[in-house]
Amino acid sequence: MKPSANIRPSAQKFPLVDYCYHAPMLNASSARSVKRANSLRDISRDYFDAEANREFTIEAAVFGTLIVMAMVPIMSGMSAVVQLLRSLPLF
């Protein structure tokens, strides 16, 4: 058996669309406009201007301290190697 189409002549139609519709123009106002919100770029720029310099200084000081602390055992090891080489007889 063939399927029958479900088409009814009395079916509800979509409303007609006015394709030439234009929204009304707003009148010019003398009031000040709302201040634009800061963008993410502006927020990050403000952060890096104010806080990043201070954090960089602190991190550079910590890094320098770690380097100095790492150099102490290295220099001590080099001193021990030099002392060992001096105590060995030269052939």
Secondary structure, DSSP 8 states (H G I E B T S, - for coil): --------TT--------TT----------S--------HHHHHHHHIIIIIHHHHHHHHHHHHHHHHHHHHHHHHHHHHHHHHHHHS---
